[in-house]
Amino acid sequence: MNKYNYKNIKKIRKLKIIVITLSDRASRGEYEDLSGPVIKNFVENYLNNKGWSFETDYSIIPDEAKLLQEKILLAKNNNVDLIFTTGSTGISPRDIVPETIKPMIDKEIPGIMELIRVKYGMKIPNAVLSRGIAGIIGTAQIYTLPGSVKAVNDYMIEILKTLEHLIYMFWGIDVHKKHIS
């Protein structure tokens, strides 16, 4: 039997979250990263409003597959719950996130990213060029977002709609018959 239930989990389980910005220029200090802090702010406000206990780690790395793999493997080994990346999901030669993350995923969750591309692609056709993915790696849910602040805002609005339910499902807590507030 699962030691958690929807009534006690928020009190006894502290969520571990990491936000990783991938940007060659921001990692060299050529400009300030704006998208990583937006993700951090979105997820922290959401979890605070839902009554969750959590800790967040934020970092900036260059668009290097090996560095990203190391960060993700460390997160997996440390039983991180939520991983968000921003940047490096496009089609330029330095965009490496989908190719790096996809082989690491245990279970892919394609629906959320497909929804976002279709929904926002109807307004901004270039949105369908994002190659962001979502899934489960070890104990972590992972979401790979584009690097623009506008896109991050759009993605986080959609991701947060299912986030808490996904946490419960992943931990084996049956909330389908219960009302969660």
PyMOL commands that set and color helices and strands:
alter all, ss='L'
color gray80, all
select helices_A, chain A and resi 9-12+24-27+35-50+65-77+97-104+110-121+125-129+149-170
alter helices_A, ss='H'
color red, helices_A
select strands_A, chain A and resi 14-22+53-61+82-86+107-108+134-137+140-145
alter strands_A, ss='S'
color yellow, strands_A
deselect
rebuild
show_as cartoon
